[in-house]
């Protein structure tokens, strides 16, 4: 019932208590049919064997009622599992995911979410499977126990004398396996991440001849999962054996008492035979209950994982939302650090005037990507403020902020849909002419013309059928179609070849237009025309100026340029 209560905290009323009642009735009917063996055997051994007919009819009626109630309850359980439990949990996860801050979606989240969604589907089997097994295993022995008490109270007492020990062993099973199952769930999440990583990295791994490295990472995750599963089985085996031993000892005790009563002449042979059968039928479902109890633990662990996602706090929405009064970007004395780490930015201040391009350069870890993501409110700053159009991003609703910002990052994600559908994500209500115009500006039309199905070409999972440069053009076309006043670009040419760098750089020039652009770039040739370049170091801005000013200053930026003597006019080693 505790698992039912936790489930209903997430989904609202589910009808599971009605399921438990249905399975309890089915179990009692089954137990009643079995208990009828006592009067049946007694009648068969009496002077009037015909009296057994009525009891046989009663037993048949009880079995029929059991079958009808079980079938109806199972059908209802299937509907509840699919429509009430799995559907509600999946929708709850989806609703929460769209509320979580963008910074929550790190590289380790994909596998974790996949495991949580899978848990939601597995918990859907709880109403028609786990509840049936556990409830039936606990309710069926009750009429059997009553029948044993009718024969002789001492036999009934022998049946239940070890029940407290059995309950303790049952609780031991659940309590001892919980930590191991949590570890197993974490290992399963890691495996999911590794499988996804291995699949997506195939082009790089094959091109570099490093498939062995990818397999090694995957194999490490699989080994961890195997070890976690073995630990679960190991921790479950000892309390499971203890529980089975208690139940079987109770069975042996019941059989012993029945035999003693029979040899002492206290009960007749028919009653003795009935007690022996009842002892077996009393112990059998209780033995199975110990194994079924692990299903309760699996469901509880799945719910715990879902609750972790649902319980993750979303970034607060403003009580009195404000609209930006322009497209300028301002960082005012910003301090920010990731959980568990030192601050990445300390007292960071920067102003990006409307309609200008500001480039961010600096060593790895200097906070360049962090700066762009704070503008889009992937996270909230620890101190200071980030403003767009003079309005703190925390004072805008998420919808308002997302209307102001278009993002183009190095890792472009495309849905397994057509090229046109992926571009239209920028503005679903755009006309065909607007989509085509954005594509031309991004030089995506060149890609479309080469493809046999043109705009109707599906890009594959995560855009896998397109090259990196082609995916970037789709992403830029999407940003152009959105026509947001602020554009964030993060190292989008870092992994492209020379031809695609030129095409993407031209598309970026069109994307910038009169928009406010904040760009992170490793290739300095792509930002030489920026209105201002900010060199980040030690959590702040070490240098700020144009390309010419910083090159002439002889500082950090000039140091980046010093070895930049291209081997070919079209190439830049950075």
N, C-alpha and C positions, 0 to 999 in steps of 0.2 A: 504493500500500500504506500510505502514511502516513495517508491519509484513512480507510482501513479500520481502521487501528489506533486512530485517534482516535474513530471511531464505536464501536468495540467497548469502548473505555474507558467509554463511557456506557451501552451497552446489554448488555454481555456478549457471548458468542459469537453471531455472526449467520449464519454459513454463507457469508459473502461470499468467503472464500478458495476455497471449493468452487465458487462462481459464477465466480470468475476462472479456475479450472482448467477448468470446463466451456466457457467462452467461448474459452479458449486452444485447447482441443481442437477446437472448431468452426472456429476460425480456421486451425489447421493443416490440417484436412481440406479447407477451402476452398482454401487455398494449394496443397495436394497435387493437387487436381483441376485447378487452373490449371497447375501445373508439368507435368502429364501432357501438355501441348501439345507439349513438346519431343520425346518419343518418338513421339507421334502424327504430327506433321508429318514427322519423319524417316522414319517407316514409309511414309507416303503418298508420299514422294518417292523411295522405294527401289524395288528390283525386286520386292518382296513387299508390296504395299499392304495385303494382308489382315492383316498383322501389326498394323496399327493397331487392329483390332477389339478385341484384348485390352486395349490401352491405353485405348481408348474405354470399355470396360466398367469398367476400373479407375477412370477419371475419373468415370464415372456413379456408381459405388459410393461414391467419396469425396464427391461432391456430395450423395448420398442420406444418407450418414452425417452430413455437415455439417448438413443440414436437420433430421434427427432429433435430433441433439445440441443444436442451437440451440433447437428447439421445447421440448425437455424442460428445458433450462437456463432458458429464458425463463419457462416456467410456474413453475419453482421460484423464479426471481427475483421474480415477481409475489407469490408467497406470502410470501417473505422480506421484500419491501418493505413489504407491508401489515401482516403479523402480527408480524414480528420487529423491523423498523426503525421504521416510522411509529408503530405501536402502542406499542412500548416507549418511544420518545422522548416521545410524547404523555403516557403515564402517568408518565414520569420528570418531565416539566414539571409535571404536575398534583400529583404527590407533593411536589415541591419548593415549589410555590406555597403549599400549605397549611402549610408549615413556616416560610415567610418571615415576618419581623415585619410587623405590620399597617402600620407606617409606611413600608414599602417600596412600598406600593400608592398612589403619588402619581398626579396627573392625567396624567402622561406614560407611565404603565405599561400602560394598556389597549392602545394601538396597538402598543407594543413586544411585549407578550405575543401579540397577534394575529399579528404577523409571525413570532414564534418558532414558534407552532403551525403556521402555514402552511409554514415551513421544514421542520418535522418531516414534514409531508405530502409536500413536494416531494422530500425526501431519500429517501422511500419509492420513488421512481422510479429511484434510483441503482443497485440491484442488477440491474434488468432493462433499463436503458437506457444509462446512462453506462458501466457496466462492459462491456457488450456492445460499445459503440462503440469504447472505448479499447483494450480487450484484443484485439478482433478486428482493429483497425487495426494493432496491433503484432505480432500472431502470424501473420496471413495472409502477410506478405511473406517469412517465414523459409523455407518450402518453395520459394518462387519464387527466392529467393537461392541455395538449394542446387541447383536445376535450372539456374540460370545458371552456377554453378560447374562443373557437369557438362559443359556445353557448352564453356566456356572460362573459366579462372580470372580472366583479365584483365577480362572482361565483368562478372563478379561483383564484382571489386574496384572497378570504375567505379560499380557500383550503390551501394556502401557508403562510398566514400571521403569523401563529404560528411556522413555520418551524425553525427559529433561536432558539426559546426556546426548540424545540425538539432536535436540534443538541447539545445544551448545556446539556440537560438532558442525551443524549446518551453518551457524553464525561464524564459526572459525573458517569454514571454506570461503565465505564471502569476504571476511575481513583480511584473511591472509593473501588472497589473490588480488586485492584491489591495487596495491602499489605495483605489482608485477604487470597487471593489465594496463595501468597508466604508462608504464615504461614501454610496453608492447605497442600502445597507441602512438607514442612519440616515435618509436622506431618505424612504424608503418608510415607515419607522415614523412619521415626522412627518406624512406624508400620511394614514396610517391614523388618527392622533390627530385630525387636522383634519376628516376625513370624519365620524368619530363625534361630534366636538364640533358640527359643522354640523348633523347630523341631530337631535341632542338639543336644540339651542338653537332649533329652528324656532319653537316657541310664543313665545319671548321676542323673537326677531328679527322675526317677523311682527307681533307686537303693538306693537312700537316702530318698525316701518317701517325696520328696520336690516338687511334681508336682504343689502344690498350689502356691508355690513361683513363679514358671515359669508362671503359669496362671496369677498371680498378675501383673507381669511385662508386659505380653502381654496385659492384660486388661487396664493397665495404658496408654499404647501406643494407644489403641483403643479409650479410653476416650478422649485423647488429639486430636485424629483425628476427633472424633465426634464434639468436641467443636469448632475446627477450621472450620469444614464444616458448622456448625450452624452460626458461625460468618460471613462466606462468604455469606450465604443466608440472614442474617440479614442486612449486609451492602449493599447487592444488592437490597433488597426489597424497600427501600425508594427511591433511584433514579429510580428504575424500575417503581414504581408507579407514580412518577412524570412524567416520560417520557410517560407512557400510558395515564396519565391525559391530558398532552399537546396534544397528538395525538387525543384523543377522543373529547377534546374541539374543536380542529380544525374541526373534523367531524361534531360536533353539529353546529358549526358556518357555515360550508358549507351548511348543510341542512337548517338552518335558512334563509340564503341568498337566496337559491333556492326557498324556500316557499314564501319569500317576493317578489321575482321577479315574481313568478307565480301569486300571488294574485294581484299584481299591474298590471298584464296584459302585462308585459314587454316581457315575453317569453310564448310560447304556452305550453299546457299541456304535449305534447310529449317531448318537450325539458326539462320541469320541471321534468318529471319522469326520463329522462336520467340523469339529474344532480344529482338526489337523488341516483341513482345506482352508478354513477361515484364517488360521495362523499364517499360511502361505500368502493368501490374498491380502492380508493386512500388511505384511512386510514388503510385498512386491512394489506397490506404488510409493511407499516411503523410501525404498532404496533408490528408485528412479528420481525422486524429488531432489536428492543430493546433487545429481548430475544436472537436472533442470535448473537448479538454483544458480548455476553459472550463467545461464541466460539472463537472469535478473541483473547480475553484475555487469555483463556486457552492455545491457540496455542502460544501466546507471552510468557507466563510463562514457557511453555515447552521448547521453544527455549532459554529462559534465562538460564534455568538449564543446557542445553546442552552446551551453550557457556561458562558456568562456568568451566565445565570439559575440554572443548577444550582450554580454555584460561589459564588453570593451567600450569605454566612454567615447562618445562622439564629440567632436569639437562643438562647443556651445554656440547656439544661434543667438544673434542679438535680440534683445527685447524691443528695442526701437531701431529697426534697420535704417541704414542711410545709403544714399546713392552717391557714387563718385562724381566729382565735378570736373572731370577731365581724364587724361590718360597718362599723366606723369607718375613716376614711381619714386618713392622716397623711403629710405631706410634711416631711421632715427635712433642712434645709440642702441643698436640691436645686440643682444647677447643671446646665444642659443647653443645648446649642446644636446646630443642624442642621449637617451637614457643609459645610465651607467658609464658615460664617458665624460671627458673634459669638454669645456665649451669649444665649439668650432669657430664661432664668431664672438668677439668681445668688443663691445662699444662700437659696432660697425655702423657707419653712416655713409650714405650715398644718395645722390639725387640724379634721376634720369629724366631730363626734360621731355615733355610731350613731343612725339614725332621724331625722336632721335634714336640712334643706335648706340648702346653702351656694351662694350665687350669686357668679359672677365677672363683674365689669364692668371696663371700662378701654378705652383707645384701641386702635385696630387695631395689631396687632404686639406687644401687651403680653404675649402668651403665654397667653391664656385657653384657647384650643383646645388648646394644647400641654399645659396642666395636665391637662385631661380625658384626653388620649390617653396621657399617662404613667401614669395609673391603670390603663388597659387594656393597658399595656406595648406600645404601638405602637413604642416605642424604649426603650432602657435609658438611665438618667441617666448623666451624666458624673461626677457626685459626689453624695454624699448618698444618700437612700433614699426610696422610696415604699412605704407599707405599707397593707394592708387587714387589719383585725382583728389588728393587731400583727405581721403577717407580711410581710416584704419580698416584693413581687410577683415578684422574681427567684428567691425560694425556693419558689415554687409552680410546679407543672406548668402548661403552657398550658391543659390541660383544666380544671384546678382554678380557675385565674384566670377563664376564660370562664364558668364556672358562677356565679361571684360577681358578674359584671358584666352589665348590660343597657345597650345604647347606642342612643340616638336622636339622629341628627344632622340637620342642615338638608337635606343632600343624601341623600334616602331612595332606596335602590335596591330595587326590587321585581322579582322574576323574572316572566317571561312565563308566568304560571300563573294559577290562580283566586285570588280574594281569600282564600278559606279556606286554600288551600295556602300562601300567603304569610304568613298569620297563624300557621299551624302550625309555621313554621320556628322560632318561639320555643321550642316544646316539641313535637316530633313525636308523642309518645305521649299528648298531652292528649286528654281525652274531648271529644265534641261539646259537652257542656254547659259545659265549661271554656272552650272556644273562644268560644262564644256569650257567656259572662259577660265575658270579656276584651273582646269587641267592644262590648258595652253600656257597659262602663266607659270605653272610649275613644271612645264615641259613633260607632263605626263602623257600628253597626246601622242608623243613620239613612241612611247611604250605601248599605248593602246593600239596604234596602227600596226605594230609588229605582231600582235597576238591574233591567232586565228579567229577567236570569238569576240575580239574587240572589247567593248565595254562590258559584255556579258561574261567575260573570262572570270572564273572563280580563282581566288588567290591562294587557296589552300589554308590549312590550319596555321594560324599566326603569320600568314603571308608567305609560307614556305615556297610557293611556286615562283616568287619574284626574287630578284637579286636585292642586295642591301640598298643600292642606289635607287632601284625602282620602288622599293617600299618607302624610301624617304620622299620620293616625288609624290606618292599617294598621300603621305602624311602632310606634305606642304600644301598640296591641292586642298586637302581637308581644312587646313588652317586658313587658306585663302578664302575658301567658301564660307567659313564661319565669320570672317571679316570682323574679328575682335580688335579693339583698339590697342591691346597690349599683347605682344608676342614674346614667348620664352623659348629660346633655342639652346639645347644642351649637347655640344660636341657631335653634331649631326653629320659631320663630314669625316670624323676620326677614322672610320673603318672603310672608307670608300676609295675606289681607284681614281686615277687622274681624270678620266673622262666624266665619271659621275660627279666628282668634286666640282668640275667646271659647270655642269648642268645644274647641280644643286645650288651652287653659289649664285648663278644667274637667277634661279627661282627665288632665292632668299632676297636678292635685291628687289624683286617685284613684291615679295611678301612684306618687306619693310615699309616701302612706300611712305605714307605719312603716319605710320603706326609707331608706337614706342616699343623698341626692341631691346631685349636683354639677352645677350648671347654668350655662351661659353664655347671656346674653340681652342683646339690644339694647333691647328694649321693657321699660323699667323697671317698668311696671305689672304685668308677669307675674312679677316677683321681689320685689315689695314685701312679700309675706308670708313671704319666706325667713327662716329662723332667724338666718342671718348673711350679710352681704354683704361680699365682699373686693374692694377696688379695687386692681387691678394697675397698676404703673408701674415703669419702670426695672429690670425683672427681679425685682421683689419685691412685697410688699404695702404699699401706701401708706396704706390705711385699712381698718379691719375693725370691723364692728358691725351692728346692725339698721338697717332703713330709717329709722326715726325718729331713732335716734342719729346716723347719718351725715348725715341731712338737717339736723339741728340743729347739727352741728359746723361747718358752713360751709366744708367742704373741697372736695376734688375731686368727691365724689359730689353734694354740694349744687350744684356747678357744673353737673353734668349735668341737675339738676332745674330750674335757674333758668329756662330758656326753655320748660319743659314745662307750658305752660298750654293744655290741649286745646281745639281749636276745637269739639269736640263731646264730650259726656261719655263716649261710647264709644270715643273716639279718643285716641291718644297719638302725637305726632309722632316719638317715638323708637321 
